[in-house]
Amino acid sequence: MIKKEPRYFCYLLTFLVCHCLFSCVISLATGQGKKEPLVFTLIDSVDYAHKHNLKIQSLIDKLDLRKKQLRVARPVGLPQVNLNSNYTYAKDLPKSIIDFGGNSPFPNFQTPMQPLDLQQVNGQTNGLQPPIPSEDVEGGTSITEMEFGAHHTFQGGLSLVQPLFSWGRYYYTYRSAKATLSASKSELAEAYNQLNLDVATTFYRLLLSMEFVKVSKQTVEFSNRQLEIAQDLLSSGASTNFDVIRAKVQVANAKSTYIRSKNAVNLAKDAFKNVLNLDFDQDIQVSGDFRYEKIDWLLDDLIEWSIMNRSDLQQIGQLKQAAQEMVKVTQATTRPSLSFLADYRVDDNEKLTEMNKVWNVGLALSFPIFDGLMTYYRVQEAKSAVSQLAVQHSQLEDGIQQEVRAAYLQILEAQSLMDVQKETVEQAKEGLRLADLQYKNGLITSVELTDAQLALTQSEVNRLQAQHDYSVALVRLEKAIGQSLSTLKEKNR
């Protein structure tokens, strides 16, 4: 009898080998699919956002469009030259039967079917097809069949129109397009300014969330140690079960805070990725510290600099200038315009012995008299746009002043809080150390130890929050004045 165990063993071994190979392939594919984490500093974040932010890309495309529109407006007052030509082939030419009533312009055809020589055709018939005579009842020729046109016809021409005087219409159109281009540049600069604020805000928010995780983790570790101490004291009879229950509650609360802080990091990362236009599946890390830079300028000076440097305020002014130029363009349409005209044309076909050449020059004067008040209402509409932009300029100027004041006051507040919390954290650490020793020796209750721990945690949170608020207030101030503080320092040296 043949034993079948070795065959089953081979089947099992083959299955295990295939399973291992399949697992290796899956693990390699999964490893290749994972994206390496990207590490961003604040400077890297700003540079990346400038290159990949969708709003910035849209405004760059808009700026390119404005440049093309300026190129269109620039040559409006230059001469316009047009060249045109056409060729026509006609297989059948139109014919007409004419009854001259004995007064035929073709005298040599008084005798039926008498041929004409070439000189007579060119001199007397003006290039018309020689008529075919017919006899009337009396034997004279009075009815003639004539053929018009030519089978092959070529025509060409060159025309020139040069505006001489249009009451500044083309000049004002160009100036309006130029001001609109400048407004688009200012809009892009303000978008960069706002993007810098958004990137810095989300960057510092992510840093703060990561620091909160560290604080929460330390609280969990300390709460676990406190629970172990409470259980040891309960075992030795130096404490009651109340302290153990209290420590367990403290551990649960600390873990809840730790979970929330880790989720806050994920939310902060998503906000950061959104500003940088990153894929949400991309893992990222940030590297850096909170920013500190002392402010020595007066509030009035900061407001003055903001009015001079804000790109959005410059944009409103440039749009207002463009609207004022359009008022002049609209007004110019009601005034006379003068243009120089020149035209040269050629005409040829198989019946002409010499090509026809015609040229002429002239002046064209146009003076609108009445257009149903259409231009009047267009002028009023353009003036209304100017007035609206003037109001927007005033409103924006007031808003900028309020924005500078708010950022300046936030800096002062955060500065004071950091000074206070710096000492508070050190005192809270020392208080917790003493409370821990006293609790181990049974001198204080778990409630007092928990209070000391909460005081330290709150002090560290307040310190981190103050550092975050100061950093954000600095970038908000930079956004409000329209330039970085380092640039401002260089200008005022």
RAMOPE-V951816 format. One record per residue. N is the residue number from 1. PHI is phi as a letter, one per 20 degrees, with the letter a starting at -180 (NA if undefined). BURIAL is 1 if it has 24 or more other ideal C-beta (glycine too) atoms within 12 Angstrom, else 0. D_CENTER is the distance of its C-alpha to the mean C-alpha in Angstrom with 1 decimal. Layout:
n;phi;burial;d_center
N;PHI;BURIAL;D_CENTER
N;PHI;BURIAL;D_CENTER
//
This chain:
n;phi;burial;d_center
1;NA;0;84.3
2;e;0;80.9
3;e;0;78.6
4;d;0;75.0
5;f;0;73.5
6;g;0;72.2
7;f;0;70.3
8;f;0;68.6
9;f;0;67.8
10;f;0;66.1
11;f;0;64.1
12;f;0;62.9
13;f;0;62.2
14;f;0;60.1
15;f;0;58.1
16;f;0;57.4
17;f;0;56.3
18;f;0;53.9
19;f;0;52.5
20;f;0;51.9
21;f;0;50.2
22;f;0;48.0
23;f;0;47.0
24;f;0;46.2
25;f;0;43.9
26;f;0;42.1
27;f;0;41.7
28;f;0;40.4
29;f;0;37.8
30;f;0;36.8
31;f;0;36.6
32;f;0;34.4
33;f;0;32.1
34;f;0;31.5
35;e;0;28.6
36;f;0;29.5
37;f;0;28.1
38;e;0;25.4
39;d;0;26.3
40;d;1;23.7
41;e;0;24.5
42;f;1;22.3
43;f;0;21.3
44;f;0;20.7
45;f;1;18.5
46;f;1;16.3
47;f;0;16.1
48;f;1;15.4
49;f;1;12.5
50;f;1;10.9
51;e;0;11.4
52;c;0;10.7
53;f;1;8.4
54;f;0;6.3
55;f;0;3.9
56;f;1;4.1
57;f;0;4.4
58;f;0;2.3
59;f;1;2.6
60;f;1;5.5
61;f;0;6.4
62;f;0;6.6
63;f;1;8.6
64;f;0;10.7
65;f;0;11.5
66;f;1;12.7
67;f;0;14.8
68;f;0;16.4
69;f;1;17.2
70;f;1;18.9
71;f;0;20.8
72;f;0;22.0
73;f;1;23.1
74;f;0;24.9
75;e;0;27.8
76;f;1;28.6
77;e;0;31.8
78;e;0;33.0
79;f;0;35.8
80;d;0;35.1
81;d;0;37.5
82;c;0;38.1
83;d;0;40.4
84;c;0;41.8
85;b;0;44.6
86;b;0;46.2
87;c;0;49.2
88;c;0;51.3
89;d;0;54.0
90;c;0;56.5
91;f;0;59.1
92;d;0;61.3
93;e;0;61.7
94;f;0;62.6
95;c;0;66.3
96;b;0;68.3
97;d;0;72.0
98;d;1;73.3
99;d;0;76.8
100;e;0;77.8
101;m;0;81.2
102;n;0;83.2
103;d;0;80.8
104;f;1;78.7
105;f;0;76.7
106;d;1;77.8
107;f;0;81.4
108;f;0;82.2
109;e;1;81.5
110;f;0;84.5
111;e;0;86.4
112;g;0;84.9
113;m;0;82.8
114;e;0;83.3
115;f;0;80.6
116;d;1;78.6
117;e;0;78.1
118;f;0;74.7
119;f;0;75.3
120;f;0;76.0
121;f;0;72.8
122;f;0;70.6
123;e;0;72.5
124;d;0;73.4
125;d;1;71.0
126;l;0;67.7
127;n;1;66.5
128;f;1;67.3
129;f;1;68.9
130;g;1;72.6
131;f;1;73.9
132;d;1;76.2
133;f;1;79.2
134;b;0;81.3
135;e;0;84.8
136;e;0;85.8
137;f;0;89.0
138;e;0;90.8
139;n;0;89.6
140;e;0;87.1
141;d;1;83.4
142;c;1;81.3
143;d;0;78.4
144;c;1;75.9
145;e;0;72.9
146;c;1;69.9
147;d;0;66.7
148;d;0;63.5
149;n;0;60.5
150;b;1;60.0
151;f;0;59.0
152;d;0;56.6
153;c;1;54.5
154;c;0;51.9
155;c;0;49.9
156;b;0;47.4
157;a;0;45.9
158;c;0;43.8
159;c;0;42.4
160;c;0;40.8
161;c;1;39.2
162;c;0;38.6
163;f;1;37.5
164;e;0;39.9
165;b;0;39.1
166;c;1;36.5
167;m;1;36.6
168;m;1;33.4
169;f;1;31.2
170;f;1;29.5
171;f;0;29.2
172;f;1;27.6
173;f;1;25.1
174;f;1;24.1
175;f;1;23.9
176;f;1;21.7
177;f;1;19.2
178;f;1;19.4
179;f;1;18.8
180;f;1;15.7
181;f;1;14.3
182;f;1;15.3
183;f;1;13.6
184;f;1;10.2
185;f;1;11.2
186;f;1;12.4
187;f;1;9.4
188;f;1;7.6
189;f;1;11.1
190;f;1;11.4
191;f;1;8.4
192;f;1;10.3
193;f;1;13.4
194;f;1;12.6
195;f;1;11.7
196;g;1;15.0
197;f;1;16.8
198;f;1;15.6
199;f;1;16.6
200;f;1;19.8
201;f;1;20.7
202;f;1;20.6
203;f;1;22.3
204;f;1;25.1
205;f;1;25.4
206;f;1;26.0
207;g;1;28.5
208;f;1;30.3
209;f;1;30.6
210;f;1;32.1
211;f;1;34.5
212;f;1;35.5
213;f;1;36.5
214;f;0;38.7
215;f;1;40.4
216;f;1;40.9
217;f;1;42.4
218;f;1;44.8
219;f;1;45.8
220;f;1;46.6
221;f;0;48.6
222;f;1;50.5
223;f;1;51.2
224;f;0;52.6
225;f;1;54.9
226;f;1;56.0
227;f;1;56.9
228;f;0;58.9
229;f;1;60.8
230;f;1;61.5
231;f;1;62.9
232;f;0;65.0
233;f;1;66.3
234;f;0;67.1
235;f;0;69.0
236;e;0;71.0
237;n;0;71.8
238;e;0;70.1
239;b;1;67.5
240;d;0;67.1
241;f;0;65.0
242;f;0;62.9
243;f;1;61.3
244;f;0;60.5
245;f;0;58.9
246;f;1;57.0
247;f;1;55.7
248;f;1;54.6
249;f;0;52.7
250;f;1;51.0
251;f;1;50.1
252;f;0;48.6
253;f;0;46.5
254;f;1;45.3
255;f;0;44.3
256;f;0;42.4
257;f;1;40.5
258;f;1;39.8
259;f;0;38.5
260;f;0;36.1
261;f;1;34.9
262;f;0;34.2
263;f;0;32.2
264;f;1;30.2
265;f;1;29.3
266;f;0;28.0
267;f;0;25.9
268;f;1;24.5
269;f;1;23.7
270;f;0;21.8
271;f;1;19.7
272;f;1;19.2
273;f;1;18.2
274;f;1;15.7
275;f;1;13.8
276;e;1;14.1
277;l;1;13.4
278;e;1;17.0
279;f;0;19.5
280;f;0;21.7
281;e;0;24.7
282;f;0;24.0
283;e;0;26.5
284;c;1;25.4
285;c;0;27.3
286;d;1;26.5
287;c;0;28.6
288;q;1;29.1
289;c;0;30.8
290;f;1;30.1
291;e;1;29.4
292;c;0;32.0
293;b;0;31.9
294;f;0;34.4
295;d;1;33.3
296;d;0;35.8
297;e;1;34.0
298;e;0;35.1
299;f;1;32.9
300;f;0;33.3
301;f;0;32.2
302;f;1;29.0
303;f;1;28.3
304;f;0;29.0
305;f;1;26.7
306;f;1;23.8
307;f;1;24.3
308;e;0;24.3
309;d;1;21.2
310;f;1;18.7
311;f;1;15.5
312;f;1;14.8
313;f;1;18.4
314;f;1;18.1
315;f;1;15.2
316;f;1;17.7
317;f;1;20.4
318;f;1;18.7
319;f;1;17.8
320;f;1;21.5
321;f;1;22.7
322;f;1;20.9
323;f;1;22.6
324;f;1;25.9
325;f;1;25.8
326;f;1;25.3
327;f;1;28.3
328;f;1;30.3
329;f;1;29.2
330;f;1;30.3
331;f;1;33.5
332;f;1;34.2
333;f;1;34.5
334;e;1;37.7
335;d;0;39.3
336;f;0;41.2
337;c;1;39.7
338;c;0;41.7
339;c;1;41.1
340;e;0;43.2
341;c;1;44.0
342;b;0;45.6
343;b;0;46.5
344;c;0;48.5
345;c;0;49.7
346;c;0;52.0
347;b;1;53.9
348;b;0;56.2
349;b;1;58.2
350;f;0;61.3
351;e;1;63.7
352;e;0;62.8
353;e;0;64.6
354;b;0;62.0
355;f;0;58.3
356;f;0;57.4
357;c;0;55.2
358;c;0;54.0
359;c;0;51.9
360;b;0;51.1
361;c;0;49.2
362;a;0;48.6
363;c;0;46.7
364;c;0;44.7
365;d;0;44.5
366;c;0;42.4
367;c;0;43.1
368;f;0;41.6
369;e;0;44.3
370;b;0;43.0
371;c;0;40.0
372;m;0;40.8
373;m;0;38.9
374;f;0;35.6
375;f;0;34.5
376;f;0;35.8
377;f;0;33.6
378;f;0;30.5
379;f;1;31.3
380;f;0;31.7
381;f;0;28.4
382;f;1;26.7
383;f;0;28.7
384;f;0;27.7
385;f;1;24.0
386;f;1;25.0
387;f;0;27.0
388;f;0;24.3
389;f;1;21.9
390;f;0;24.9
391;f;0;25.4
392;f;0;21.9
393;f;1;22.3
394;f;0;25.5
395;f;0;24.3
396;f;1;21.4
397;f;1;23.9
398;f;0;26.2
399;f;0;23.6
400;f;1;22.8
401;f;1;26.6
402;f;0;27.0
403;f;1;24.2
404;f;1;25.9
405;f;1;29.3
406;f;1;28.3
407;f;1;26.9
408;f;1;30.0
409;f;0;32.4
410;f;1;30.8
411;f;1;31.5
412;f;0;35.1
413;f;0;35.6
414;f;1;34.3
415;f;1;36.4
416;f;0;39.5
417;f;1;39.0
418;f;1;38.7
419;f;0;41.9
420;f;0;43.7
421;f;1;42.5
422;f;0;43.4
423;f;0;47.0
424;f;1;46.9
425;f;1;45.8
426;f;0;48.7
427;f;0;51.1
428;f;1;49.9
429;f;1;50.4
430;f;0;53.9
431;f;1;54.7
432;f;1;53.7
433;f;0;55.8
434;f;0;58.8
435;f;1;58.3
436;f;1;58.2
437;f;0;61.4
438;f;0;63.1
439;f;1;62.1
440;f;0;63.5
441;e;0;66.7
442;m;0;66.8
443;e;0;66.5
444;c;1;63.6
445;e;0;62.3
446;f;1;59.2
447;f;0;57.7
448;f;0;57.8
449;f;1;56.3
450;f;1;53.4
451;f;0;52.9
452;f;1;52.7
453;f;1;50.2
454;f;1;48.0
455;f;1;48.2
456;f;1;47.0
457;f;1;44.1
458;f;0;43.0
459;f;1;43.3
460;f;1;41.2
461;f;1;38.5
462;f;1;38.6
463;f;1;38.3
464;f;1;35.3
465;f;1;33.6
466;f;1;34.4
467;f;1;33.0
468;f;1;29.7
469;f;1;29.5
470;f;1;30.3
471;f;1;27.5
472;f;1;24.9
473;f;1;26.3
474;f;1;25.9
475;f;1;22.2
476;f;1;21.9
477;f;1;24.0
478;f;1;21.8
479;f;1;18.7
480;f;1;21.0
481;e;1;22.3
482;n;1;19.1
483;a;1;20.5
484;f;1;22.4
485;f;1;26.1
486;f;0;27.2
487;f;0;25.7
488;f;1;27.3
489;f;0;30.6
490;f;0;30.6
491;f;0;30.1
492;d;0;33.0
493;f;0;35.4
//
